[in-house]
Amino acid sequence: MSTPTEHLIVYYDGACPRCRADRRRYERMAGKAGESVQWVDITGRDSELEQMGIDPERALRELHVRDAEGKIHRELDAYILLMRRTWLLRPLA
């Protein structure tokens, strides 16, 4: 798994109000560490997701994160990568 200083790409549903709120909450908690996280809105990007091996329907229901090596992590593994970057959530990771 990635170290907390490596760049991550988070694929999220920008059309979902709860998803946008979760993103804002994470960015507040992460502070400076959140600068190494790039957020990509998956709305209308089904073909791009499929090219990366991500099922667009699953991407709407499950968190997907790409690490610095290009590996896609889903669900709990994806949350762990994000939580390890914030001092408040790190113990849960």
N, C-alpha and C positions, 0 to 999 in steps of 0.2 A: 504494500500500500504506500501511497504518497506520504511524504513528510509534510508537516503543516506549512512549510515555506514554499512548496512547489505550487505552480499554477494549476487551478482546477477550472473546468467549464461545467456549469450547471444548466441543464435543460429544464425549463419550467414553462407552464402554461400561462402566458401573459394575459389571456382572456379570462382567467379565473381570478376573481377578487380575493379569495382566500390565499391562492398561490402568491399573488402580489404582496399581500399583507405578510405572509411568511417570509418572503424575500426581504422586505423592509425590516422586519424584526431581526432576522439573521444579520443583516448589514449593521444594525445598531449594536448588536451583541459582539460581533466580530471586530468592530472598530478597524484599526489599521490592518489587521490580519485579513480582513475581508477584501482588501485591495488586490489580492492574488486570485480572487474568484471572479470569473467572467460569467455573467448570466445571459443565456440565450433563450429568447422567446420562441417556442416551437410552433406557435400559431401559424398555420398555412405552410409549414415546412415539411410536410410528410415525405416527399421524395428525398430531401436531404437526410432526414432521420433514417429512412430505409437504407440509404447508401452507407450509413455508419453502422448498420446492423441493429438499429433501434426500431421496434414496432411502434408506430405512431399512436395506436390505441393504448398500449401499455405506458407510453410516455405521458399520457394524460392522467393515468392512475398511479404511477410509480415514479419516484425520484430517480433520475439518471444523471450521473456525473462522470466526466471524462478526466482522467488524471494526466499528469505531465508526460507519461509514456504513451498516451493515447488509448489506454484501456478504459472501457465503459464499465462503471459500477452501478448497480441498481439497488433499490430498496434499502435495507439496513446497511449494507456496505457503503452506499452512497452517503447516507446520513452520518455514518462514522467519520468519513473523510471530512465532511463539513464541520461536525462537532469538535473534532480534534483541533480546529483552528481558533476556537474561542475559549478563553479561560473559564468561563461560566459553565460551558457544556462539556469541556474536556473530560471531566470525571465520568460522565455518562458514556463517552465514546470508548 
